[in-house]
Amino acid sequence: MTLFSVLLASPLLVTAADRVPTFDVGPGCRASVGILGVSVDGCFDDEKVAREQLVKEWGQFSGSAKTSCADQTEH
């Protein structure tokens, strides 16, 4: 058995895919103050509510959707 096949069978891969990603919303919130006229605190509050909703619904998404979402955090 190769290391690659051991890693594919590892429960750690499933666990990593099941974690809700965390996005850095700071730059977007700070930029929205000038563009949209919203407060930074209001933006952070909105993003917090959105993440809480994502956490609640995360288990309903397919593995490929979770991977696609998680890939957005890796820049």
Buried (B, 14 or more C-beta within 10 A) or exposed (E): EEEEEEEEEEEEEEEEEEEBBEBEBEEEBEEBEEEEEEEEEEBBEBBEEEBEEBEEEBEEBEEEEBEEBBEEEEE
